Amino acid sequence: MSQSGPPADAKQAQAAALQELEAAQKKKRAIDTNLANLEHSIYAFEGSYLDETAASGGNIIKGFDNYLKPPPSNVNKKKIEVTEADRLFSTSSGTYQQSLAAKKQQDQSLE
């Protein structure tokens, strides 16, 4: 009783499983890339919102306490720095840091 290897059915099943695995890995990479791009877009939109509303008296992060108050006469139009603590939407994602790292790695590989 000597066997020359696994039966043909097992080889076909293994080949099918490998193809399925490769397809699933490719799909996962595409989903990860889409997630990283989406989180980068959220980060950018959030930053532009915070920049635009910082001087207008309020936003949903800092509140609208100064919205109805007239601006002081000696208003300096200096840019208010947006901190990571202000980025409520970006930092609430569980995969935010991973997406930033993946996006940075993707950008470096394109250069």
C-alpha positions as MATLAB code, in Angstrom:
seq = 'MSQSGPPADAKQAQAAALQELEAAQKKKRAIDTNLANLEHSIYAFEGSYLDETAASGGNIIKGFDNYLKPPPSNVNKKKIEVTEADRLFSTSSGTYQQSLAAKKQQDQSLE';
ca = [
       0.000    0.000    0.000;
       2.129    2.795   -1.173;
       0.542    6.097   -1.905;
       1.989    8.454   -4.437;
       0.450   11.554   -2.879;
      -2.900   13.029   -2.042;
      -5.836   12.085   -4.241;
      -6.816   14.339   -7.130;
      -9.905   15.550   -5.278;
      -7.748   16.805   -2.411;
      -5.438   18.635   -4.817;
      -8.398   20.291   -6.495;
      -9.860   21.254   -3.139;
      -6.513   22.694   -2.061;
      -6.170   24.676   -5.301;
      -9.714   26.007   -4.920;
      -9.037   26.957   -1.302;
      -5.828   28.773   -2.295;
      -7.657   30.705   -5.012;
     -10.400   31.617   -2.560;
      -7.800   32.737   -0.007;
      -5.980   34.890   -2.565;
      -9.270   36.485   -3.650;
     -10.215   37.176   -0.028;
      -6.798   38.728    0.687;
      -7.066   40.925   -2.407;
     -10.555   42.026   -1.361;
      -9.328   42.777    2.183;
      -6.451   44.900    0.845;
      -8.916   46.861   -1.307;
     -11.242   47.394    1.656;
      -8.319   48.470    3.866;
      -7.207   50.955    1.201;
     -10.740   52.334    0.883;
     -10.998   52.658    4.668;
      -7.671   54.495    4.862;
      -8.756   56.864    2.079;
     -12.113   57.467    3.748;
     -10.538   58.179    7.136;
      -8.034   60.518    5.460;
     -10.945   62.368    3.821;
     -12.753   62.651    7.157;
      -9.550   63.997    8.719;
      -9.192   66.606    5.945;
     -12.859   67.674    6.036;
     -12.761   67.875    9.806;
      -9.644   70.045    9.672;
     -11.151   72.413    7.118;
     -14.353   72.672    9.191;
     -12.419   73.449   12.355;
     -10.260   76.016   10.522;
     -13.248   77.759    8.952;
     -15.329   77.930   12.114;
     -12.579   78.820   14.575;
     -12.806   82.549   13.882;
     -16.576   82.691   13.355;
     -17.526   82.223   16.980;
     -18.002   78.534   17.401;
     -18.355   75.015   16.140;
     -19.743   71.732   17.373;
     -16.481   70.814   19.112;
     -15.745   74.028   21.028;
     -19.330   75.198   21.366;
     -21.177   78.284   20.161;
     -20.743   80.499   23.228;
     -19.127   83.345   21.299;
     -21.309   83.080   18.199;
     -23.715   85.894   19.120;
     -21.130   88.127   20.774;
     -19.676   90.887   18.612;
     -15.994   90.433   17.847;
     -13.605   92.680   19.768;
     -12.438   95.756   17.876;
      -8.791   94.698   17.965;
      -9.329   91.324   16.356;
      -6.150   89.684   15.188;
      -6.822   87.422   12.257;
      -4.249   84.931   13.433;
      -4.786   81.325   12.570;
      -6.003   79.189   15.431;
      -4.147   75.886   15.585;
      -6.276   72.740   15.374;
      -5.112   70.133   17.876;
      -5.626   66.375   17.822;
      -7.909   66.756   20.846;
     -10.248   68.860   18.672;
     -10.538   66.105   16.089;
     -13.456   64.290   17.674;
     -14.556   62.410   14.559;
     -11.143   61.270   13.359;
      -9.911   60.120   16.738;
     -13.146   58.275   17.552;
     -12.321   55.652   14.921;
     -10.694   52.500   16.203;
      -8.631   52.166   13.040;
      -7.637   55.833   12.694;
      -3.973   55.397   13.696;
      -3.621   52.284   11.546;
      -5.137   54.112    8.579;
      -2.751   57.039    8.999;
       0.198   54.656    9.024;
      -1.145   52.759    6.004;
      -1.797   55.991    4.100;
       1.707   57.256    4.879;
       3.212   53.951    3.730;
       1.095   54.019    0.563;
       2.158   57.598   -0.220;
       5.823   56.710    0.319;
       5.571   53.711   -1.990;
       4.156   55.916   -4.754;
       7.133   58.277   -4.589;
];
